[in-house]
Each structure stands twice: as structure tokens, then as C-alpha cells.
Amino acid sequence: MASLPYRTIPNPHPSSSKNSTLIETHNKSQAQFPKLQENATKNQTLSKSFFTQMSTLSKQSKIQEAVDLLIQMDLKSLRIGPEIYGELLQACVYDRALQTGKQIHSRIIKKGENFARNEYIETKLVIFYAKCDAEKDSNRLFRRVRVKNVFSWAAVIGLNCRLGFYKEALLGFMEMQEDGLLPDNFVVPNVLKACGAVEWIGVGKAVHGFVVKMGCSECVFVASSLVDMYGKCGVVDEARKVFDEMGERNVITWNSMIVSYVQNGLNEEAIRMFCDMRKEGFEPTHVTVSSFLSASANLGAVEEGKQGHGLAVVSGLELNTILGSSIINFYSKVGLIEDAEIVFSRMNEKDVVTWNLLISGYVQIGEVDKALEMCRLMRQGNLRFDSVTLASLMSAFADNRNLKFGKEAHCYCIRNNLEDDVVVASSIVDLYAKCEKIDNARRAFESATTGDLVLWSTLLAAYAGLGHSGEALKLFYQMQLESVPPNVMTWNSLIFGFLKNGQVSEAQDMFLQMQSLGVEPNLVTWTTMISGLADNGFGHDAIQAFCRMQEAGIKPNVVSIVCVLKACIEIASLQNGRVIHGYLIRHFLYLSTPVATSLVDMYAKCGNVEEAKRVFDMVSDKELPIYNAMISSYALHGQAVEALALYRRLKEEGLQPDSVTFTNALYACSHASMVTEGLELLDDLLSSQTVNPSVEHYGCLVSLLSLCGNVDEAFRLIAAMPYEPDAQILGSLLAACREQNNIELEDYLSDQLLKLEPENSGNYVAISNAYADAGRWDQVKKVRQLMKENGLRKIPGCSWIQIGEEIHAFVAGDKSHPEAEQICMALKLLE
């Protein structure tokens, strides 16, 4: 943009003296002219000197000294032209010295309307107020100016963009063109920023066409703004096209492309773009590293994120609030909260965003006490909670079902007028829903002044999650009547709620209904269906849903793959598990820890421990979950020696066993009747600094001692443990009593077992079998009668075999299979 030109003001009142007067004064003027000319030259030189000094002081941000010179010029009656006031106003712009600028404006007004209405002065004043974000003053002056030039338009459009008045900025752009003015390469970037902010892709493309027509597309600032606009509108392919066609790129261009990828969830592409930028020799800025860290956090790429942090340190980037917040966000999301704490402690300046990120990090890992302590320290630092702070706290209280603290937070929101914020209102509804106070949730919803889609979806999920399917559907149709159309997230919430409560038919109906209405299921929808079907025992349907998802062009992620492998385990379908394993190999997905762990688990539970071991061996960087899965596999297949060897190996590798590790290892000892090794594991468990023994651990040991006939030792262990025995422990002791024919103990354990789980038909069968082994048929009859009175039936045994794509299931005593006669004949031949 060219500099604002200064035009000399013509004298509005030329002399109109009569010829006679001129003749009379001609001799006098002729005599005085040399002296006047000398004074004028002297004043002009002095004025130039003052102007030079004022210009220098202005550039040095010494505005008050420059104003003092202005006052001296006034006292000396020296000419003060518009260029001097323009220089002073420009200095005020640099320092955002609003009050000083207003004082200068007052002096301009005092010089008279003709001076104040000069185009140069008016434009400088509009620019000054706009740059100082004085919206009312700037707009008032802009409406009054006689000539609206490209400079004043650029200032006002830029002001509207900075203040978030994007639609006004776009309307100004259109009005400017109607006035016959062509926007320059300073106006266009602001207009493109406004298009991106309101996601008006149509207007953005029109501006792009204007840019090409005017020949501005080669300007690196305009092209960078185009990349940014397309990225914010979600048209990443167009952003990349503009980027690739640029002849010259600067660091802002690279940043715009990286940010576009991150904003649209293309995190891997963002990381690749970052690497390309480094290869081109561009040094990263705060924005570059922040975006790279966001992409790493979204992918869970720990090593890449750490390298980004290291690059920021090596590059000497200041740990300001932007960079510091990004690093804290990264470490929090990947679970390295200690590293986040270190970065937080090293930051000299912290804003509310920084505090919120650490508080949110604590909430995500369940450290509610630490989150509350951070809130206390935040208040000590005279910072107020905002909607994000309250939403994080509400989320923590909801997850912990802490209704008391949740209500206190709700009261704080009301006192500080935060309850109308959509995020806070949604968190309040979610809190009451998770605490099963659905009436309170409904009241919080109805008290919100703005019922937007997020709030509606939260209440819908609350009703569906609590099993109130009728109310959920009623609310679903009500929101549409109130002109709030559901989006994919709304449908997902309903489907998830139905599946969570075992309402599979309702979930499948909603899934079909959303497709019939033209709403395309996204990855979350498909994953929710696969997971929910597998959890509810519909393994075949879950596998079919996984296949349909790929047919729809949706690429599965780690979560959906883990869910479909769980479905294979549910129906013990080794064939389908192998097919999915092949898919993972073709797409290089099988080496991630969650997927590899699920593969090991699938192969073991489908009967192929050798294949489980092969998958385990292929993972080079083994983490604790995959060790746990392999120990469980060995335990399941009775290979206790191998399980314990692997337990010792993981300790040698420097990994700390967790609760699952000990459970699996003890389970292996129990199945192999390895009492000594089991007691050694108990010693390890009791001496562990990170794991507290659970009732499940004690249950494995009681089962081990009972199976080996050490009932007295088992009772001593029960007496020493800090828990009441559960049904598993009592069942183990009951089985041992069957072997030892201890009638008195059998009666006591049977009574306790039925009190603990009166609805479990398996317990009745176990007690009945114990009495039958002891020949106590009257007690057997009594137990069977009690079972009948309670409406319980023995769950029949079931087995199945997969031939090709077809599953053949067989239930004990059932002859409904179409080829039952041939099967029975084959079995007789095998006898």
C-alpha cells in the first residue's frame, strides 16, 4: 500500500483588494518585500528544522517531547501544516497512544473547520482511531469524511476484522467497490480473513477471482491469506492448490498451510508440511511450533512432540503464553502431566488459557484435587475463572459423581453470570445427568437463554444414557420443531445412549433413520455402532458394520479396529480376526500398541497362542499393555511357566507391573496349581510402591490355595485381607469343600453366596452340585425349588463352529440344527 500523500491546502480566501489600494501601497510593499522574504525564509527553515526533530522523536516513540515541540512552534507563530499533525498521529498509532492522539485531534479542531476537514488530516485521524481500536470514534469520523479513499477504507475494514465484526468488514468491502475504489493488497488480506472467520466460501472464492483479475495473486501476503481462508472454510485441497502455485513463499505462508491441516484434522499432513518447511530452510516461529505441537498431541505422537519442544528451545523462541500453552497442551494430552507442570513453572507470564490447560490436564487423568488446588492458586493470582475453567471443573465433578462440589460450581456460575454460556450450560446439564439427577438437568437446560445444538445434544445424551429412550426421542423431535436441526453429533449421542443401556434395536433404528434422512454416518458413528454391538453380544453384527464402514469409504482408526477385534473375541471368530490382521498389515497399522495388544488378545482367546506370540515378537518397542496381554494369553492356555518368565522379563526391561500384570500372573499360577510361585507374587505385590492389592488379586490366591486343598491357609488369607470376600472367593472355597466333604462349611458358604448374588443362576447350580456330591439330595431338591421360585434357569452350554462365512451354533439338548441327524450319526461313529 502506497504512503498517504499530503496535498497542500489552497488559500480559500484570495485577496480581492481594489486596484487603487494596490497602487497606493505599491511603494511601501516594494520597500518591505526584501525583509518579509528574509523572515519567510527564516521561518520556513525553522519549521523544517522543527519538523525534522519531531519526526525523529516520533520514530523513537518520544511522543510527548514531539508534542512539546509542537507547542513551541505554536508559541513562535510558525506555520504548522497538516504533514506535522500527520507525523504526530502516526507516532501515536505506533505506540497506541490514544489519549495523546485525542489531544492532538483537539488542537486540529481549534485550527478551524477548513484545516480539520482536509482529506489528509481526516484520513490520518480515521487511521489513528482505527489502529487504536477506538471503534466508535473511528466510525463516527469515517461517516463524516468528505472523501473516503482506499486508506480510510483499509483502516475501517481492518478494525472490523480485529474486533470480530466480520460481516461489517465484508459489507464495507462491497461498498468500497461500489464507490469505485479498488481494494489493494492491504485490504484484500483482511477481507479474506473475514471470509474465513464466518466460513463464507462463496464470497471467498469471489474475492479470489477478484485477486486473479487484478493481478494481486503473486503478492505473498495475499496468497497466504487465500491459503488461510480456504483452510478455515474446510476446503484444504484449494488451500494446497494456492500454496503449490505460489512462486514465492514466506514463513507466514508455511504457517497458514500447517494451521489449515491441523484445523481440519489432517495432522499427519501437518507434520509432513512442517518437515518440508524445515528442508526449505525456513526457521520456525511461535505459530509454527504451536501448530506442530497441536498435530503431535492429536496423533498422540510423543517423540515428535518432544522434538518440537526441543526445536523451540534450540531456536531460542521465547516461552510466551502462546508457545507455553501449546507445550502444556501437548504434554497434557499425551499423559505426561509432570512435563506439563515443569513447563508451567518456567513460564514468567501466564494467562487464563495457560491455567485452564493445566487444570484440564489434571481433570483428564482424574487428579481432581490437583485441579482444585490450581484453581485456588489461580484465584490468588487475581485471575477470574472463565467458562473454560468452569466447564473443566464441571466435567471433573461429573466424572466423579460429586454432586456437592458440582452444585457449588453451579452457584458460582450463577453469581458470575456464566450460566448462559453454552459450554458451561452443557457441562451443568452433563453433571446432573451423570449424577442421575435428570430433573435438575432439565431445569438447567430450560433456564439457559440460548438453547443451541450443543445444549440440546447434551440433554438428549443424558436421557438416552439413563435409558429414558421415550423422553430422548420426544426431545429429539421437539428440537426439530424448534428449528434446531440435529447434526451427526446429535445422532451419535442418541445411538451411544441406546447401546450403553443395551437397547440395540433402538440404536439400529436410529442408525437407519439418520441414513434415510441423508445424514452420513462419520467415523465416530460407525465406531460407536461397532463397539456397542460387540459389548452387547452382537459380534457378527459388529463385524458386518465394520465391513459396511469401509464400503462407505470411511477409513477405520485405532479405536474402531480395537472394537472389531473385540467382536471377533466375542464370537471366537479366528477367521475374521485373521482377515482384520491382514488389513492391518496392508495399511501399516498393526504396530501401534493398542492394536498389537488387541491382536494378541484376539488370537489367544480364539485358541491360537502361537500366533499371539508371533504378533508379540513383531513389536519392537514393547509397552506394558502388550506384556499384560501376552501373560494373559499364556495363563489362559495353561502355560504358567512361560507367563511367569515373561513377568520376570518385563521387570528386567525396567517396566513396572500394574494391577493387570499381577492379576494375569496370579491367574496363571492358579490354573497350574503353583502355590509357591503364587505366594512369591503376593510378596512382590505387597512390596510394590505403585499397586495396591485388590480383592481380585486375593481371589486368585484363594482359588489357588483352595484348588490345592489348602482350605485353612485360604481362610487365613481371607482373614488377613482388607476386603470382604466376594462371590468369586466364596465360590472357590465352596468348590474346595466339595472335594473335602466339609458339610458344615458348605452350608455356611452356600448361605453367604446366595446372599451376595441371589440372581446368579450359576451359584445355585454350584451349590446344588456340591450337595449332590455329598449325597444330600434333600438339599439339592431345596436349592432347585428355590431357583424355580426366583424364576432362574440354568444357562445351557453353547459351542459353535465357523465354516466359510457361516456360523453353526450348538446348545446343549438342542436338535434344531437342519442337519442334526447327520451330525449325531457322525458323533456316534467317532465314539
Secondary structure in CASP SS format (residue, H / E / C, confidence):
PFRMAT SS
TARGET T0000
AUTHOR 0000-0000-0000
METHOD secondary structure of the structure
MODEL  1
M C 1.00
A C 1.00
S C 1.00
L C 1.00
P C 1.00
Y C 1.00
R C 1.00
T C 1.00
I C 1.00
P C 1.00
N C 1.00
P C 1.00
H C 1.00
P C 1.00
S C 1.00
S C 1.00
S C 1.00
K C 1.00
N H 1.00
S H 1.00
T H 1.00
L H 1.00
I H 1.00
E H 1.00
T H 1.00
H H 1.00
N H 1.00
K H 1.00
S H 1.00
Q H 1.00
A H 1.00
Q H 1.00
F H 1.00
P H 1.00
K H 1.00
L H 1.00
Q H 1.00
E H 1.00
N H 1.00
A H 1.00
T H 1.00
K H 1.00
N H 1.00
Q H 1.00
T H 1.00
L H 1.00
S H 1.00
K H 1.00
S H 1.00
F H 1.00
F H 1.00
T H 1.00
Q H 1.00
M H 1.00
S H 1.00
T H 1.00
L H 1.00
S H 1.00
K H 1.00
Q C 1.00
S C 1.00
K C 1.00
I H 1.00
Q H 1.00
E H 1.00
A H 1.00
V H 1.00
D H 1.00
L H 1.00
L H 1.00
I H 1.00
Q H 1.00
M H 1.00
D H 1.00
L H 1.00
K C 1.00
S C 1.00
L C 1.00
R C 1.00
I C 1.00
G C 1.00
P H 1.00
E H 1.00
I H 1.00
Y H 1.00
G H 1.00
E H 1.00
L H 1.00
L H 1.00
Q H 1.00
A H 1.00
C H 1.00
V H 1.00
Y H 1.00
D H 1.00
R C 1.00
A C 1.00
L H 1.00
Q H 1.00
T H 1.00
G H 1.00
K H 1.00
Q H 1.00
I H 1.00
H H 1.00
S H 1.00
R H 1.00
I H 1.00
I H 1.00
K H 1.00
K C 1.00
G C 1.00
E H 1.00
N H 1.00
F H 1.00
A H 1.00
R C 1.00
N C 1.00
E H 1.00
Y H 1.00
I H 1.00
E H 1.00
T H 1.00
K H 1.00
L H 1.00
V H 1.00
I H 1.00
F H 1.00
Y H 1.00
A H 1.00
K H 1.00
C C 1.00
D C 1.00
A C 1.00
E H 1.00
K H 1.00
D H 1.00
S H 1.00
N H 1.00
R H 1.00
L H 1.00
F H 1.00
R H 1.00
R H 1.00
V C 1.00
R C 1.00
V C 1.00
K C 1.00
N C 1.00
V H 1.00
F H 1.00
S H 1.00
W H 1.00
A H 1.00
A H 1.00
V H 1.00
I H 1.00
G H 1.00
L H 1.00
N H 1.00
C H 1.00
R H 1.00
L C 1.00
G C 1.00
F C 1.00
Y H 1.00
K H 1.00
E H 1.00
A H 1.00
L H 1.00
L H 1.00
G H 1.00
F H 1.00
M H 1.00
E H 1.00
M H 1.00
Q H 1.00
E H 1.00
D C 1.00
G C 1.00
L C 1.00
L C 1.00
P C 1.00
D C 1.00
N C 1.00
F C 1.00
V H 1.00
V H 1.00
P H 1.00
N H 1.00
V H 1.00
L H 1.00
K H 1.00
A H 1.00
C H 1.00
G H 1.00
A H 1.00
V H 1.00
E C 1.00
W C 1.00
I H 1.00
G H 1.00
V H 1.00
G H 1.00
K H 1.00
A H 1.00
V H 1.00
H H 1.00
G H 1.00
F H 1.00
V H 1.00
V H 1.00
K H 1.00
M H 1.00
G C 1.00
C C 1.00
S C 1.00
E C 1.00
C C 1.00
V H 1.00
F H 1.00
V H 1.00
A H 1.00
S H 1.00
S H 1.00
L H 1.00
V H 1.00
D H 1.00
M H 1.00
Y H 1.00
G H 1.00
K H 1.00
C C 1.00
G C 1.00
V C 1.00
V H 1.00
D H 1.00
E H 1.00
A H 1.00
R H 1.00
K H 1.00
V H 1.00
F H 1.00
D H 1.00
E H 1.00
M C 1.00
G C 1.00
E C 1.00
R C 1.00
N C 1.00
V H 1.00
I H 1.00
T H 1.00
W H 1.00
N H 1.00
S H 1.00
M H 1.00
I H 1.00
V H 1.00
S H 1.00
Y H 1.00
V H 1.00
Q H 1.00
N C 1.00
G C 1.00
L C 1.00
N H 1.00
E H 1.00
E H 1.00
A H 1.00
I H 1.00
R H 1.00
M H 1.00
F H 1.00
C H 1.00
D H 1.00
M H 1.00
R H 1.00
K H 1.00
E C 1.00
G C 1.00
F C 1.00
E C 1.00
P C 1.00
T C 1.00
H H 1.00
V H 1.00
T H 1.00
V H 1.00
S H 1.00
S H 1.00
F H 1.00
L H 1.00
S H 1.00
A H 1.00
S H 1.00
A H 1.00
N H 1.00
L H 1.00
G C 1.00
A C 1.00
V H 1.00
E H 1.00
E H 1.00
G H 1.00
K H 1.00
Q H 1.00
G H 1.00
H H 1.00
G H 1.00
L H 1.00
A H 1.00
V H 1.00
V H 1.00
S C 1.00
G C 1.00
L C 1.00
E C 1.00
L C 1.00
N C 1.00
T H 1.00
I H 1.00
L H 1.00
G H 1.00
S H 1.00
S H 1.00
I H 1.00
I H 1.00
N H 1.00
F H 1.00
Y H 1.00
S H 1.00
K H 1.00
V C 1.00
G C 1.00
L C 1.00
I H 1.00
E H 1.00
D H 1.00
A H 1.00
E H 1.00
I H 1.00
V H 1.00
F H 1.00
S H 1.00
R H 1.00
M C 1.00
N C 1.00
E C 1.00
K C 1.00
D C 1.00
V H 1.00
V H 1.00
T H 1.00
W H 1.00
N H 1.00
L H 1.00
L H 1.00
I H 1.00
S H 1.00
G H 1.00
Y H 1.00
V H 1.00
Q H 1.00
I C 1.00
G C 1.00
E C 1.00
V H 1.00
D H 1.00
K H 1.00
A H 1.00
L H 1.00
E H 1.00
M H 1.00
C H 1.00
R H 1.00
L H 1.00
M H 1.00
R H 1.00
Q H 1.00
G C 1.00
N C 1.00
L C 1.00
R C 1.00
F C 1.00
D C 1.00
S H 1.00
V H 1.00
T H 1.00
L H 1.00
A H 1.00
S H 1.00
L H 1.00
M H 1.00
S H 1.00
A H 1.00
F H 1.00
A H 1.00
D H 1.00
N C 1.00
R C 1.00
N C 1.00
L H 1.00
K H 1.00
F H 1.00
G H 1.00
K H 1.00
E H 1.00
A H 1.00
H H 1.00
C H 1.00
Y H 1.00
C H 1.00
I H 1.00
R H 1.00
N C 1.00
N C 1.00
L C 1.00
E C 1.00
D C 1.00
D C 1.00
V H 1.00
V H 1.00
V H 1.00
A H 1.00
S H 1.00
S H 1.00
I H 1.00
V H 1.00
D H 1.00
L H 1.00
Y H 1.00
A H 1.00
K H 1.00
C C 1.00
E C 1.00
K C 1.00
I H 1.00
D H 1.00
N H 1.00
A H 1.00
R H 1.00
R H 1.00
A H 1.00
F H 1.00
E H 1.00
S H 1.00
A C 1.00
T C 1.00
T C 1.00
G C 1.00
D C 1.00
L H 1.00
V H 1.00
L H 1.00
W H 1.00
S H 1.00
T H 1.00
L H 1.00
L H 1.00
A H 1.00
A H 1.00
Y H 1.00
A H 1.00
G H 1.00
L C 1.00
G C 1.00
H C 1.00
S H 1.00
G H 1.00
E H 1.00
A H 1.00
L H 1.00
K H 1.00
L H 1.00
F H 1.00
Y H 1.00
Q H 1.00
M H 1.00
Q H 1.00
L H 1.00
E C 1.00
S C 1.00
V C 1.00
P C 1.00
P C 1.00
N C 1.00
V H 1.00
M H 1.00
T H 1.00
W H 1.00
N H 1.00
S H 1.00
L H 1.00
I H 1.00
F H 1.00
G H 1.00
F H 1.00
L H 1.00
K H 1.00
N C 1.00
G C 1.00
Q C 1.00
V H 1.00
S H 1.00
E H 1.00
A H 1.00
Q H 1.00
D H 1.00
M H 1.00
F H 1.00
L H 1.00
Q H 1.00
M H 1.00
Q H 1.00
S H 1.00
L C 1.00
G C 1.00
V C 1.00
E C 1.00
P C 1.00
N C 1.00
L H 1.00
V H 1.00
T H 1.00
W H 1.00
T H 1.00
T H 1.00
M H 1.00
I H 1.00
S H 1.00
G H 1.00
L H 1.00
A H 1.00
D H 1.00
N C 1.00
G C 1.00
F C 1.00
G H 1.00
H H 1.00
D H 1.00
A H 1.00
I H 1.00
Q H 1.00
A H 1.00
F H 1.00
C H 1.00
R H 1.00
M H 1.00
Q H 1.00
E H 1.00
A C 1.00
G C 1.00
I C 1.00
K C 1.00
P C 1.00
N C 1.00
V H 1.00
V H 1.00
S H 1.00
I H 1.00
V H 1.00
C H 1.00
V H 1.00
L H 1.00
K H 1.00
A H 1.00
C H 1.00
I H 1.00
E H 1.00
I C 1.00
A C 1.00
S C 1.00
L H 1.00
Q H 1.00
N H 1.00
G H 1.00
R H 1.00
V H 1.00
I H 1.00
H H 1.00
G H 1.00
Y H 1.00
L H 1.00
I H 1.00
R H 1.00
H C 1.00
F C 1.00
L C 1.00
Y C 1.00
L C 1.00
S C 1.00
T H 1.00
P H 1.00
V H 1.00
A H 1.00
T H 1.00
S H 1.00
L H 1.00
V H 1.00
D H 1.00
M H 1.00
Y H 1.00
A H 1.00
K H 1.00
C C 1.00
G C 1.00
N C 1.00
V H 1.00
E H 1.00
E H 1.00
A H 1.00
K H 1.00
R H 1.00
V H 1.00
F H 1.00
D H 1.00
M H 1.00
V C 1.00
S C 1.00
D C 1.00
K C 1.00
E C 1.00
L H 1.00
P H 1.00
I H 1.00
Y H 1.00
N H 1.00
A H 1.00
M H 1.00
I H 1.00
S H 1.00
S H 1.00
Y H 1.00
A H 1.00
L H 1.00
H C 1.00
G C 1.00
Q C 1.00
A H 1.00
V H 1.00
E H 1.00
A H 1.00
L H 1.00
A H 1.00
L H 1.00
Y H 1.00
R H 1.00
R H 1.00
L H 1.00
K H 1.00
E H 1.00
E C 1.00
G C 1.00
L C 1.00
Q C 1.00
P C 1.00
D C 1.00
S H 1.00
V H 1.00
T H 1.00
F H 1.00
T H 1.00
N H 1.00
A H 1.00
L H 1.00
Y H 1.00
A H 1.00
C H 1.00
S H 1.00
H H 1.00
A H 1.00
S C 1.00
M C 1.00
V H 1.00
T H 1.00
E H 1.00
G H 1.00
L H 1.00
E H 1.00
L H 1.00
L H 1.00
D H 1.00
D H 1.00
L H 1.00
L H 1.00
S H 1.00
S C 1.00
Q C 1.00
T C 1.00
V C 1.00
N C 1.00
P C 1.00
S C 1.00
V H 1.00
E H 1.00
H H 1.00
Y H 1.00
G H 1.00
C H 1.00
L H 1.00
V H 1.00
S H 1.00
L H 1.00
L H 1.00
S H 1.00
L H 1.00
C C 1.00
G C 1.00
N C 1.00
V H 1.00
D H 1.00
E H 1.00
A H 1.00
F H 1.00
R H 1.00
L H 1.00
I H 1.00
A H 1.00
A H 1.00
M C 1.00
P C 1.00
Y C 1.00
E C 1.00
P C 1.00
D C 1.00
A H 1.00
Q H 1.00
I H 1.00
L H 1.00
G H 1.00
S H 1.00
L H 1.00
L H 1.00
A H 1.00
A H 1.00
C H 1.00
R H 1.00
E H 1.00
Q H 1.00
N C 1.00
N C 1.00
I H 1.00
E H 1.00
L H 1.00
E H 1.00
D H 1.00
Y H 1.00
L H 1.00
S H 1.00
D H 1.00
Q H 1.00
L H 1.00
L H 1.00
K H 1.00
L H 1.00
E C 1.00
P C 1.00
E C 1.00
N C 1.00
S H 1.00
G H 1.00
N H 1.00
Y H 1.00
V H 1.00
A H 1.00
I H 1.00
S H 1.00
N H 1.00
A H 1.00
Y H 1.00
A H 1.00
D H 1.00
A C 1.00
G C 1.00
R C 1.00
W H 1.00
D H 1.00
Q H 1.00
V H 1.00
K H 1.00
K H 1.00
V H 1.00
R H 1.00
Q H 1.00
L H 1.00
M H 1.00
K H 1.00
E H 1.00
N C 1.00
G C 1.00
L C 1.00
R C 1.00
K C 1.00
I C 1.00
P C 1.00
G C 1.00
C E 1.00
S E 1.00
W E 1.00
I E 1.00
Q E 1.00
I E 1.00
G C 1.00
E C 1.00
E E 1.00
I E 1.00
H E 1.00
A E 1.00
F E 1.00
V E 1.00
A C 1.00
G C 1.00
D C 1.00
K C 1.00
S C 1.00
H C 1.00
P C 1.00
E C 1.00
A H 1.00
E H 1.00
Q H 1.00
I H 1.00
C H 1.00
M H 1.00
A H 1.00
L H 1.00
K H 1.00
L H 1.00
L H 1.00
E C 1.00
END
